[in-house]
Amino acid sequence: MSKQALSPRSTSNRDGSGFAGPNHGRFAIVADPIPNWREAKASLERWMLVEALTRSRGNMAAASRLLGITKVAVLHAVRRHDLMSYTKAREA
């Protein structure tokens, strides 16, 4: 084997795929665990709701149109994620 084949800066392996294994300089093994499906889904849903409500200035009907879901679905999601403070219909 040549020194280039053993070098962590090598850009390809024997099959020419560009990946030289887990010790390759461009790739890192991440120790963080992958979040479970429910946590990831809830996080994405919350982010999308906040973004849509911010763009629509708190108008849930407009946010529902941006998201492509019903107003009732937005209302339920807002309550589920406790995001009423982002809406015009803030509870007093």
C-alpha positions as CSV (number, residue, x, y, z in Angstrom):
1,M,0.0,0.0,0.0
2,S,1.2,3.5,-0.8
3,K,1.5,6.3,1.8
4,Q,-1.3,8.2,0.0
5,A,-3.7,5.3,0.6
6,L,-3.0,5.4,4.3
7,S,-3.2,9.2,4.6
8,P,-6.3,10.7,6.3
9,R,-6.3,13.3,3.5
10,S,-6.8,10.8,0.8
11,T,-9.9,11.6,-1.2
12,S,-10.9,8.2,-2.2
13,N,-10.7,4.5,-1.3
14,R,-9.9,1.6,-3.5
15,D,-13.3,1.6,-5.2
16,G,-13.1,5.3,-6.0
17,S,-16.2,6.3,-4.1
18,G,-14.6,9.2,-2.3
19,F,-15.1,7.8,1.2
20,A,-12.0,6.4,2.9
21,G,-13.5,5.2,6.1
22,P,-14.4,6.5,9.6
23,N,-10.9,8.1,10.1
24,H,-11.2,10.2,7.0
25,G,-10.3,13.9,7.5
26,R,-13.6,15.2,6.1
27,F,-15.9,13.0,8.2
28,A,-16.4,12.9,12.0
29,I,-18.1,10.4,14.2
30,V,-20.7,12.2,16.2
31,A,-21.3,11.1,19.8
32,D,-24.7,12.8,20.1
33,P,-27.5,10.3,20.1
34,I,-30.1,10.6,17.4
35,P,-33.3,12.1,18.8
36,N,-36.3,9.8,18.9
37,W,-39.0,10.3,16.2
38,R,-41.5,12.0,18.5
39,E,-39.1,14.6,19.8
40,A,-37.8,15.4,16.3
41,K,-41.3,15.6,14.9
42,A,-42.5,17.9,17.7
43,S,-39.5,20.1,17.4
44,L,-40.0,20.5,13.6
45,E,-43.8,21.1,14.1
46,R,-43.1,23.8,16.7
47,W,-40.5,25.5,14.6
48,M,-42.9,25.6,11.6
49,L,-45.7,26.9,13.6
50,V,-43.6,29.7,15.2
51,E,-42.3,30.6,11.7
52,A,-45.8,30.7,10.1
53,L,-47.3,32.7,13.0
54,T,-44.4,35.2,12.9
55,R,-44.8,35.7,9.2
56,S,-48.5,36.1,9.5
57,R,-48.2,38.4,12.5
58,G,-50.1,36.0,14.8
59,N,-53.0,35.4,12.4
60,M,-53.8,31.7,12.7
61,A,-56.0,31.7,9.5
62,A,-53.1,33.1,7.5
63,A,-50.6,30.7,9.2
64,S,-52.8,27.8,8.2
65,R,-52.7,28.9,4.6
66,L,-48.9,29.2,4.7
67,L,-48.7,25.7,6.2
68,G,-51.3,24.2,3.9
69,I,-53.4,22.8,6.8
70,T,-56.7,23.7,8.3
71,K,-57.3,26.5,10.9
72,V,-58.5,23.9,13.4
73,A,-55.2,21.9,12.9
74,V,-53.2,25.1,13.6
75,L,-55.3,25.9,16.7
76,H,-54.8,22.3,18.1
77,A,-51.1,22.5,17.4
78,V,-50.7,25.9,18.9
79,R,-52.4,24.6,22.1
80,R,-50.4,21.4,22.1
81,H,-47.1,23.4,21.9
82,D,-48.3,26.2,24.2
83,L,-47.8,28.9,21.5
84,M,-50.8,31.1,22.2
85,S,-48.4,34.0,23.0
86,Y,-47.5,34.0,19.2
87,T,-51.2,34.5,18.1
88,K,-53.5,37.5,18.0
89,A,-56.0,35.5,20.0
90,R,-53.9,35.7,23.2
91,E,-55.5,34.5,26.3
92,A,-56.0,37.3,28.9
